């Protein structure tokens, strides 16, 4: 298969045309995000049936033509663990493709573990071993060595072949629609995460009142402006935990602010007056303009035990169905299901486990466990399926 380093606009235009004609390609990126506000895109890897190519953004410059083909609904984009790559796409274009096939997700839907690394997926599905010698490479440095280029191309080299095999397995199990639903939901989550207010994801917000939440919101906006202006990561301006601590304390003086642990650093001390000004703005915000508290749920005394039982039932169910349990539900999803059941199963708060392919797979079973209509029984401790999830004796389904 032809391998190429794309380093001129003309070469990129030709590659984009080839991708468009192919109608499908494997896609991955190499980026560095440790030292800058936004990730630095260092390489783009592409695979079609005929070609493997590495695009050097530093040499090519304008990538608008490439992003257009990524977003083209006539072109399928095949990826592995596409979250960060799609985030870069969203940052650069404000949009996301509509035709994405993520082999990590698809693999989880046909019985592979989830999340599964590309190295392990290639090994388990194709019996091919990939080297990992360049995992600590600084992809910003030039020139790139042949070994680095080979390593980068390995990230896309087998994507189309794996996708073809997974599509056959999905079709054989009747799960093609599951995969399409999951890809759509995945892209929706990427877009939502990019669009929603970053400050709402700060750890520890549940401990804040509405006035402190306003301080956290304003501090987060101030921090983002500072980081963007300096082109530095947010944590280099102000760590998340310290931001929340300041918002909770709402210091009124420099002395009060400097009394906070870990604040006695030159970069922060130089910004003390700006931080105090932000806190003062929050203090003056009218009550009716303060942000609402995030919903908090108090679990009942037996919630932990019930969650464990549901988790065990779900795990056994998924093993028999050959689908990865972590792809189906988290502990939070199970707790949501319990709250929904105890609240009378309202239609306006249906949990994910009662909708779509998850509802088809296991929603009814989990509700029957909650109702006491299903039980667990050890059938053979030494077998692959040691536990049976069965209808309770004397209860008709």
C-alpha positions, 0 to 999 in steps of 0.5 A: 500500500502506498504511504506518503507524507503530505507536506504541501497544499497541492498534495493535500488537495490531491489527497482530499480528492482521493478521499472523496472518491473513495467515500470512506477513510480511516482517520486519526490525529496526533496532538499535544495539549500539555502546554497550550490553551487548545490542543496543538494539532501535529499530525493527521493520519489517513487510510483508504483502501489504496493509500496511507498518508500522514498530513503535516499541518505545520507544513501544509498550513490551511486545512479547511479542505481536509475538514470539509471532506471530514464533514462531508455526509457522503464520506464515512469516517472510521476511527478508534476512540474518536472523542478527542479527535472529534473535539479537535474537529469541533474546535476547528470547524464548529461542526461534527461529521454525521457518518462516523464509525468508531471501532472501539464502540462497535467492538464493545457491541459484539462482545469485546471488552470496552474500552479496548485500546487499538493495540489490543483490538488489532491483536485480538481481531487480526492477530497482529502486534503493533509496536508502541515505541513512540508513545512519548513522542513530542509530535511538534518536533521536526523532522519526523523520523521514519519510525515515527511516521510508521508508528503514526500510520499504525493508528489507521493502518488496520481501521478499515479492515477491522471496521469491515469485520465488525460490520459483519458481526453487527449485522449477524447479531442484528445490532447494526441499528445499535451501533448507529444509535450509539455513534449518533449519541456519541457525537451528540455528547461531544457537541454538548460537551463542547457547547455547554458551560465549562464551569458546570463541570468543575469538581466540587460544585455540589458544595456551593450555594447559589452565590458561590456558584456565581463566583465560580462561574465568573472565575471560570470565565476570567480564567478562560480569558487569561488562559486564551490570552496567554495560550496556556492551559487553564490549570496553569492560570488557576487549578480547578480545586483552588478556583472552587475553594476561592468561590466557596470562601468568597474572600473580601480582601487580599489577606483573606485570599492569600490565606488559602492554601496553595495561593502563595505562588507568584503567578497567583499573587500577581493576579490577586486584585483581578480575582478579588474584582471577580468575586466582588462582581459575583457578590453584587449580582442580583439574587434572581440572576444567580445560577440554579443549584445542580440537582442533588439526589439522596440515595436511600439506605438500601441503595448501595445494596440494590445497585450492587445487585443490579450491577451483578445482574447486568454483568451476567446478562451482558456476558451471555448477550456478548456485549461489554457491560461498561458500554451499557451502563455506569453505576450512575445509570443504575442509580438513575434507574432505581430513582426512576422506578421508586418515583413511579416510572415517570415518562419525562425522566426515563433513564437511558437503560429504558430507552433505545437499544439498552432498553431492548437489551436489558431494561425490562430485565432490570425492572423485573429484578427491582420488582422481585420477579427475577432472582440469581442462582449459582448454577456452576461456579466453574463455568463461563456462566456461573450465575443464572438470572431467572424468573422468581419461583411462583411468579409468572412473567 
